[in-house]
Amino acid sequence: MTPRTIAWAPCEEEPAAECGTLSVPIDWSKPGGAKVDIAVARRKATDPAARVGSLVINPGGPGGSGVEAVYGAPGSYTEELQRRFDIVGFDPRGVGRSNPVICSASVYNRMPHTVMRSQADFDAWNAFTKKLHADCRARTGPLYDHVDSVNVARDLDALRAALGEEKLTYYGISYGTLIGQMYAELFPGRVRALGLDSNMDHSLGVAGFLATEAVAIEDAFDQFVGWCEQDTSCVLHGRDIRAIWKDLRAKARRGELKYPSTGQTMTELQVIYNAALGTEGPDWRLLSEVINWLNGGPEPEWVPPLEGRGPVEGDVAYLPTAVLCQDYNLRVRNYEEYAALMRASSLLAPDTGYHPYPIDDLPICMNSPTTNAPHALRYTGDAPLLLGNSVHDPATPWIWSANAARQLGSKAVLLTYEGWGHRIYGKDKCQDDIFDAYLISLKVPPPGARCAVGTPEESLLRRQTPSRTWPTGPNHWAAGPVASSPIS
């Protein structure tokens, strides 16, 4: 098949980058059928004489924009990586500028609360999702049933060919690692380098997914509490943080907790969201200020938006969760099964109760088929693969990357960052150098490689201010802003 081409032109939103579209089949089993345009952006290598090729990036999500990741590339990648590669990003099918999955706001806004408390709640969700998915399918068109990560990996191979690359060089973060994993399975001979940062584990069923996430957020919250007990810059230093947190959750369950800046009644889910978002950077100082604020203290200098699903304005609502539903089987048979899963999470996470990300997504996946069935990965290529994860990642647990590396086999090397937060590239010079050496020169570290926190020379990327290290938006498994370590 003749490689598709991209007509590049300066991006309207960021003229320093180039934008274009790539036409691909909606259904890859019917390559001559209807097409969808994939939005693409690139920044050319700053040193053409030293250029290695194209580095395709994806920031995760599902729902993260690779186009916007290219816009922000100068603050997210080292100067050396920008010197050696054209940095190319794309909005995956069903996301952003690439025929996003949309639904009627009038239907979406009738969504029940995502934490179920009874069989009646389960029945309400069962009825609602039948209407929701039918509406979203009608609004989105035929692409609605073809947005899983296998389809995206096929689009990625078409992009590789359109860029004129014999083999793919790729850096994916969080949910973007699943795209890379699927590519490795489908096109093992076309891999040059896959840098997979903070990995998904596609072998998990619903019980394993929820349990490992619960363990991860509880561990991240424990790390926050430990810091607060030791560091006087924590506004809750010297107080019983766990008791305050437990009381906030209980008030929210009773409907007695208001979000101070808006007066909106908070759900317990929205309280727990703070534990996840505040530990992703991490931004422990801001997390302590938010908890103190919810408990009657002063307002933080920067107030994060109230997370969780709520009514949307306008005519349409976006639903990138459809991608997750097609990649993972998060369906449960009845409320009894759901309640058992919630009890297990509560035992594993006594402070946080459960992880808000999968709990907020799970009911939406009712009555939605899983087209990319969860399975253990299989890689038969010769190119080495580099995976990375922090020990205390609240979003993609370290064990997910360890499992993915084991499944991918002897060609996969796992780099462990002995610190905190989600995404390890950009946090310390050690892992930046290792990822750069791999992507540029295909050099991998030895098995069992680890990076300590606070290497002698700071990363070039540690420029973010505290108020920019708290991720916002609905893209749960996406790369948040690069943040420096909270421990000096």
C-alpha positions in Angstrom: 0.0 0.0 0.0 1.3 3.5 -0.9 2.2 5.4 2.3 -0.2 8.2 3.1 1.2 11.7 3.1 0.8 14.7 5.3 0.6 18.3 4.0 2.4 20.3 6.6 1.7 24.0 7.4 2.3 26.3 10.4 -0.1 25.5 13.2 -2.7 28.2 13.7 -2.4 28.0 17.5 1.4 27.6 17.6 3.1 28.9 14.4 6.5 27.6 15.6 5.1 24.1 15.0 3.7 22.5 11.9 0.3 20.8 11.7 -1.4 18.5 9.2 -3.8 15.6 9.0 -3.3 11.9 8.1 -6.2 10.0 6.6 -6.7 6.4 7.9 -9.4 3.8 7.6 -12.1 3.9 10.3 -12.1 0.1 10.2 -8.7 -1.3 9.5 -10.2 -4.6 8.4 -11.7 -2.6 5.5 -8.8 -0.4 4.3 -10.7 0.8 1.3 -13.7 1.9 3.4 -14.6 5.2 5.1 -11.7 7.3 6.5 -11.0 9.5 9.4 -8.5 12.3 9.6 -5.9 12.1 12.4 -4.6 15.5 13.5 -0.8 15.6 13.6 1.8 18.2 14.7 5.6 18.4 14.7 8.5 20.5 15.8 11.5 20.0 13.6 14.9 19.0 15.1 16.7 22.1 16.2 20.0 20.8 14.7 19.3 19.3 11.3 22.9 18.0 10.9 22.5 15.9 14.1 19.0 14.8 13.4 18.3 11.1 14.1 14.7 11.0 12.7 11.2 11.5 14.0 10.2 10.9 17.6 6.5 10.3 17.9 5.0 11.2 21.4 1.8 10.6 23.2 0.8 12.1 26.6 -1.8 9.5 27.6 -5.4 10.0 28.6 -7.4 8.4 27.2 -8.1 11.9 25.8 -4.7 13.6 25.9 -3.7 15.6 22.9 -0.5 14.7 21.2 -0.8 17.9 19.1 -0.8 20.0 22.2 2.0 18.0 23.7 4.1 19.1 20.6 3.1 22.7 21.3 4.5 22.3 24.9 7.5 20.1 23.9 10.2 22.8 24.7 9.1 22.6 28.4 8.7 18.9 28.4 11.8 17.4 26.7 15.5 18.1 27.0 17.3 20.3 24.6 19.3 17.4 23.4 16.2 15.4 22.5 14.8 18.4 20.6 18.1 18.8 18.9 18.2 15.3 17.6 14.6 14.6 16.6 11.6 16.0 14.9 9.1 15.7 17.8 5.8 14.6 16.3 2.5 14.2 18.2 -1.0 13.2 17.1 -4.5 13.2 18.6 -5.6 9.5 18.6 -8.8 8.7 16.8 -11.8 9.6 18.9 -9.9 12.3 20.8 -9.4 16.1 20.5 -9.0 17.1 16.8 -9.4 13.6 15.5 -13.1 13.0 15.3 -13.7 13.1 19.1 -16.2 10.8 20.7 -19.2 13.1 21.5 -22.6 12.6 23.0 -25.6 14.8 23.4 -25.2 17.0 26.5 -28.9 16.5 27.2 -28.3 12.7 27.6 -24.9 13.0 29.3 -26.2 15.4 31.9 -28.7 12.8 33.2 -25.7 10.7 34.3 -26.2 9.2 37.8 -23.5 9.6 40.5 -20.6 7.3 39.5 -20.3 5.6 43.0 -23.1 3.1 43.4 -24.7 2.4 46.8 -27.4 -0.2 45.9 -28.8 -2.5 43.3 -31.2 0.3 42.4 -28.2 2.5 41.5 -26.8 -0.4 39.4 -30.1 -0.8 37.6 -30.2 3.0 36.9 -26.7 2.8 35.4 -27.6 -0.2 33.4 -30.6 1.7 31.8 -28.7 4.9 31.4 -25.6 3.5 29.7 -27.8 1.8 27.0 -29.2 5.3 26.2 -25.8 6.9 26.5 -23.9 4.6 24.2 -26.6 4.6 21.6 -26.6 8.4 21.6 -22.8 8.7 21.5 -22.7 6.2 18.7 -25.3 8.2 16.7 -23.5 11.5 17.4 -19.9 10.3 16.8 -20.6 8.1 13.8 -19.1 4.8 12.8 -15.8 5.6 14.5 -17.4 5.1 17.9 -16.9 1.4 17.7 -13.3 1.6 16.5 -11.3 3.7 19.1 -9.4 1.0 21.0 -5.6 1.1 21.2 -5.1 -1.6 18.6 -6.7 0.7 16.0 -4.6 3.6 17.3 -1.4 1.4 17.0 -2.3 0.8 13.3 -2.8 4.5 12.9 0.6 5.0 14.5 2.2 2.7 11.9 0.6 4.7 9.1 2.0 7.8 10.7 5.5 6.2 10.8 5.3 5.4 7.1 4.0 8.9 6.3 7.0 10.4 8.1 9.3 8.4 5.9 10.6 6.3 8.8 11.6 2.7 8.2 11.1 2.0 11.9 9.3 3.7 14.7 10.9 5.7 17.5 8.2 6.4 20.1 7.8 7.9 23.6 4.5 7.3 25.3 3.4 8.3 28.8 0.7 6.6 30.9 -2.2 5.6 28.7 0.1 6.4 25.8 2.2 3.3 26.8 -0.7 1.1 25.9 -0.5 2.4 22.3 3.2 1.5 22.3 2.6 -1.9 23.8 0.0 -2.7 21.1 2.4 -1.5 18.5 5.2 -3.8 19.8 2.8 -6.7 19.5 1.5 -5.9 16.0 4.6 -4.6 14.3 7.6 -6.1 16.2 9.9 -5.8 13.2 9.2 -2.1 12.7 10.3 -1.0 16.2 13.4 1.1 16.5 12.8 2.3 20.0 9.8 2.4 22.4 10.3 4.5 25.5 7.3 3.6 27.7 7.0 5.9 30.8 4.5 5.0 33.6 2.9 1.9 32.1 -0.6 0.5 31.8 -1.0 -3.2 32.5 -3.3 -4.6 29.8 -3.5 -8.0 31.4 -5.7 -6.8 34.2 -9.3 -7.7 34.8 -11.6 -5.4 36.7 -10.7 -6.9 40.1 -7.0 -6.6 39.5 -7.3 -3.1 38.0 -9.2 -1.7 41.0 -7.1 -3.5 43.6 -3.7 -2.4 42.3 -5.0 1.2 41.9 -6.2 1.2 45.5 -2.8 0.0 46.7 -1.1 2.7 44.7 -3.2 5.7 45.9 -3.0 4.5 49.5 0.8 4.3 49.2 1.0 7.7 47.6 -1.2 9.2 50.4 1.0 7.5 53.0 4.1 9.2 51.5 2.3 12.5 51.7 1.4 12.0 55.3 5.0 11.0 56.1 6.3 14.2 54.5 3.8 16.3 56.4 4.8 14.8 59.7 8.4 15.6 59.0 8.3 19.0 57.2 7.2 22.2 58.9 6.3 23.7 55.5 3.2 21.5 55.6 0.3 23.5 56.9 -1.0 20.4 58.7 2.4 19.7 60.4 1.8 18.5 64.0 -1.8 17.7 63.4 -3.5 14.3 62.9 -3.8 14.4 59.1 -5.5 11.0 58.8 -8.2 12.0 61.3 -8.9 15.3 59.5 -9.0 13.4 56.2 -11.4 10.7 57.6 -13.6 13.5 58.9 -13.8 15.2 55.5 -14.8 12.0 53.8 -17.5 11.3 56.4 -18.9 14.9 56.0 -19.0 14.5 52.3 -20.8 11.1 52.6 -23.4 12.9 54.7 -23.8 15.7 52.2 -22.4 18.3 54.7 -19.2 19.4 53.0 -19.2 22.4 50.7 -16.5 23.4 48.2 -15.5 26.7 49.7 -14.9 28.7 46.5 -18.3 27.7 44.9 -20.5 26.5 47.7 -21.1 23.3 45.8 -21.9 20.2 47.9 -18.9 17.8 47.5 -19.2 14.1 47.1 -16.8 11.7 48.9 -15.5 10.9 45.4 -14.5 14.5 44.9 -12.7 14.6 48.2 -10.7 11.4 47.3 -9.8 12.9 44.0 -7.5 15.3 45.9 -5.4 12.4 47.1 -4.8 11.3 43.6 -4.2 14.6 41.9 -2.1 16.0 44.8 0.3 13.1 44.7 0.7 12.9 40.9 3.2 15.7 40.6 3.5 15.4 43.4 2.5 18.7 45.0 2.3 17.7 48.6 2.4 21.4 49.8 -0.7 22.3 47.8 -2.4 19.1 48.9 -1.9 20.0 52.5 -3.3 23.5 51.8 -6.4 22.1 50.1 -7.1 19.6 52.9 -6.7 22.4 55.4 -9.0 24.7 53.3 -11.7 22.1 53.1 -11.4 21.8 56.9 -12.0 25.5 57.5 -8.5 26.9 56.9 -7.4 29.7 54.6 -7.8 29.5 50.8 -4.7 28.3 48.9 -3.0 30.8 46.6 -4.0 28.5 43.7 -7.4 26.7 44.0 -7.7 23.6 41.9 -11.0 23.0 40.0 -13.5 20.7 41.6 -12.9 17.3 40.0 -15.4 14.6 39.1 -18.1 14.3 36.4 -20.7 17.0 36.4 -23.1 18.6 33.9 -21.6 20.1 30.8 -22.6 23.3 29.0 -23.5 23.5 25.3 -24.9 20.9 23.0 -22.3 18.1 23.3 -20.2 16.3 25.8 -16.9 14.5 25.1 -16.5 10.9 26.2 -12.9 9.7 25.8 -13.8 7.1 28.4 -15.1 5.1 25.4 -11.5 4.3 24.6 -10.9 2.8 28.1 -14.1 0.8 27.8 -12.9 -0.8 24.5 -9.4 -1.6 25.9 -10.4 -2.9 29.4 -13.3 -5.1 30.6 -14.5 -3.1 33.6 -18.0 -4.4 33.5 -19.6 -6.0 36.6 -22.6 -8.3 36.6 -24.6 -6.7 39.4 -24.4 -4.6 42.5 -23.2 -7.5 44.7 -20.1 -7.9 42.6 -19.5 -4.2 42.6 -19.9 -3.9 46.3 -17.4 -6.8 46.8 -14.9 -4.9 44.7 -15.4 -1.7 46.7 -15.0 -3.6 50.0 -11.7 -5.1 48.7 -10.5 -1.6 47.8 -11.4 -0.3 51.2 -9.4 -3.0 52.9 -6.4 -2.2 50.7 -6.8 1.5 51.1 -8.1 2.3 54.6 -7.4 6.1 54.3 -8.4 6.7 50.7 -11.1 4.0 50.4 -10.6 3.5 46.6 -8.9 5.0 43.6 -11.2 7.6 42.1 -10.1 7.2 38.5 -11.4 3.7 37.7 -14.3 4.1 40.0 -15.4 7.2 38.1 -15.0 5.4 34.8 -16.3 1.9 35.6 -20.1 2.4 35.4 -19.8 4.2 32.0 -18.4 1.0 30.6 -21.6 -0.9 31.2 -23.2 -2.1 28.0 -20.0 -1.2 26.0 -18.1 -4.1 24.4 -14.4 -4.6 25.0 -12.9 -4.8 21.5 -9.2 -5.0 22.6 -9.5 -7.9 25.1 -7.1 -7.6 28.1 -4.2 -10.0 27.6 -0.6 -10.6 28.6 1.7 -8.8 26.1 3.7 -10.7 23.6 6.7 -9.1 21.8 8.7 -11.0 19.3 11.0 -8.2 18.0 14.7 -7.8 18.3 14.8 -4.1 19.3 15.3 -3.4 23.0 12.4 -1.7 24.8 12.8 0.8 27.8 10.0 1.0 30.4 10.1 3.3 33.4 8.0 4.0 36.5 8.3 5.7 39.9 8.0 3.6 43.0 5.3 5.8 44.4 3.1 6.5 41.4 -0.6 7.0 42.3 -1.9 6.6 38.8 0.0 3.8 37.1 1.4 1.7 39.9 5.0 0.5 39.7 3.8 -3.1 39.6 2.0 -2.3 36.3 5.3 -1.4 34.6 7.0 -4.4 36.2 4.3 -6.7 34.9 4.4 -5.2 31.4 8.2 -5.5 31.3 8.0 -9.2 32.3 5.3 -9.9 29.7 7.3 -8.2 27.0 10.2 -10.5 27.7 14.0 -10.3 27.7 14.2 -7.3 25.3 12.4 -5.1 27.8 14.3 -3.3 30.6 12.5 -1.6 33.5 14.0 1.6 34.9 12.8 2.3 38.5 12.7 5.9 39.8 12.9 5.8 43.6 10.7 8.8 44.0 7.1 9.9 43.7 4.6 11.0 41.1 3.4 10.1 37.7 5.8 10.2 34.7 9.5 9.9 35.5 11.0 11.7 32.5 11.7 15.3 33.5 11.9 14.7 37.3 15.6 14.1 37.7 18.6 14.1 35.4 19.4 10.4 35.9 16.3 9.2 34.1 16.4 12.0 31.6 19.9 10.9 30.5 18.9 7.2 30.4 15.8 7.9 28.3 17.7 10.2 26.0 20.5 7.7 25.5 18.0 5.1 24.6 15.9 7.1 22.2 19.0 8.7 20.5 21.6 5.9 20.6 19.5 2.7 21.5 21.6 2.2 24.7 19.6 0.6 27.5 20.6 0.5 31.2 21.4 -2.8 32.8 18.5 -4.9 34.2 17.3 -3.7 37.6 18.5 -0.1 36.9 17.3 2.5 39.4 17.5 6.3 39.7 17.7 7.9 43.1 15.8 11.1 43.9 17.7 14.4 43.6 20.7 13.6 41.4 23.6 16.1 41.8 22.7 18.0 38.6 19.1 19.1 38.3 17.1 18.1 35.3 16.7 20.8 32.7 13.0 20.3 32.9 12.4 21.2 36.6 11.0 24.6 35.9 7.4 24.3 37.0 5.9 26.4 39.7 3.9 24.6 42.4 0.6 25.8 41.2 1.2 24.1 37.8 2.0 20.7 39.2 -1.6 19.7 40.0 -3.1 18.0 36.9 -6.6 19.0 35.9 -9.1 17.7 33.3 -10.8 14.4 32.6 -7.8 12.5 31.2 -7.1 10.1 34.1 -4.1 8.2 32.8 -2.3 11.2 31.2 1.0 12.9 31.9 0.6 15.8 34.3 3.0 18.8 34.3 6.6 18.0 35.0 7.4 18.8 38.7 10.5 18.8 40.8 10.9 16.5 43.8 9.1 17.7 46.9 12.0 16.5 49.1 15.2 18.6 49.1 
